[in-house]
Amino acid sequence: MTAEAASETGGAFLGVERSISGKSWRLREADEAHALAIARALDAPEALGRILSARGVTPDIAQGFLKPTLKGEFPDPSSFADMDRGAARIADEIEKGGPIGIFADYDVDGASSAAQLIRYLRPLGIETPIYVPDRAKEGYGPTGESLLSLKAKGCGAVITVDCGAAAYEALEAAAEGGLDVVVLDHHLMQGEPPRAAAMINPNRVDCASGQGHLAAAGVTFIFLAALARELRRRDYFKGRDEPDILSFLDLAALGTVCDIVPLTGVNRAIVAQGARVMSAQGNAGLKALAESAGASPPFAEYHAGFIFGPRINAGGRIGDSSLGARLLSTDDAEEARQIAGELERLNADRKAIETAVVDEASLAADRSVVSDTEPAVIVASGEGWPPGVVGLAASRLVERYGRPAVVVGIEEGGLGRGSGRSIKGVNLGGAISDLRKQGLLESGGGHAMAAGVSIRKENIPAFESALSERLADEVAAATATASLRLDALISPSAANLALVEMVQAAGPFGPGNPQPVFAFSNLRVAYAERVGGAHVRAAFEDSSGLRLNAIAFRVADTPVGEALLNAGDRRVNLAARLKLDEWNGRRRVDAHVVDLAWR
């Protein structure tokens, strides 16, 4: 750590009170003594020691942190409320010979959870009829009718994955119809749980597991461990092979990464170990998906979140919602290639639709932003915008305008369905819940950072006005204090392959273990050009002429992109993440631009 960086810990880092994107730069807090001790213990640069210390790592656990093990982090399944009861109920059904129904959510977490169950039960000879609701027609979660349709197929029990925690009416109807339902979910719960044979959710009020950070895919993986233990207790595996649940770690990791849950504790071990299983390409569906996307192992959380996840989600957004679960559960290579090709096509269509919606929404937002009554919240609506892309479009508007955004697609008949995304410090879900109670919405709610709405077309203007008025103070305070946390100040010469490989060992990165952001001081923009429509490729040089290659994604029409393209001779401070770029056998370091500040 340089003297310049060390002196900045109490205030704006490198003196950046307001960057080009409007943020104040702050050095992430760390125990400097621990950082130095960690660096010495690992024989690593001090920057790595500081990164680890800032994430709560102490010198005595540094080695273990870099090599997380499932054995060391795995919780006792019995610590989950209803876990043993649910495992026993499904074990009963297995002993009867099934079939066992699966009701899965339409996103990656639901698909990867369902695929784990199918892959476990198939070699036991258990049929698994599956129901994945159509996002546009049925919406989220089970209904009594959908659950009982699985009973009509002979299922004595159904397992719901990534849904069910709030399905009071559906579960009551299932129970009244003589169907036992075991719920595997992770969404927040309040009060008494719905009626079910077992409600396994680390976020139910009375669950003492302490594993509320799990995604449904993680809950499912732990459920399979409990189920295997119960079946072994019953001597079920005498004379038959036991499925290897460790081979499902690629699926558990996929759902964990794509549901953006904290990568701490057992989640971190699941993703770290799951990436290795994923790289072995034992899953026919993921192998086919990688081939269609042009990706090759070794795989990491990036591939799960940005290569595999969007393609699997495409089916639920604009196509057949069951495609993801079918892809991840099949062992037929030809079927896998066909489904992967269909998802590749749907993902391309999704991108085109999303771009069109974002362009239309941006035009509407631009008119609002330049008006005399600049709104605190961007609300954009359009006829026929698919409900599967409005959330993505809202995220893009937040990136562009730095304030909360709600995008609403209006269906025939004048009913609009929308999705909103917020910024840190602004409780969008709470505000939308309040407006629903006031009668402006047909339905609506969510959490601080994301929410959904159902609204009549004629009420959208009043909703936009009321929402901006309700959140004006929160947005003003949040934008005034917006900050970017940086981990260390380094020079371009220090941004080498050795450092990047050491930093990668501190992953997997995500919520709870953020990707490190490095600062570079007093650089010149050697060149910059627009690429791929919305991105900017650039190179920076320090005072000695040493060059740092960089890419800035989706910034071309933002202040950061404009600054890069028109920097001239002005010098800048750069905030960036370091990535390893491998192409045709060549390996180099690329800086992914996070922010800029004029020097």
Order of alpha helices (4+ residues) and beta strands (2+ residues): alpha-beta-alpha-alpha-alpha-alpha-alpha-beta-alpha-beta-alpha-beta-alpha-beta-beta-alpha-alpha-alpha-alpha-alpha-alpha-alpha-beta-alpha-beta-beta-alpha-beta-beta-alpha-beta-beta-alpha-beta-beta-beta-alpha-beta-beta
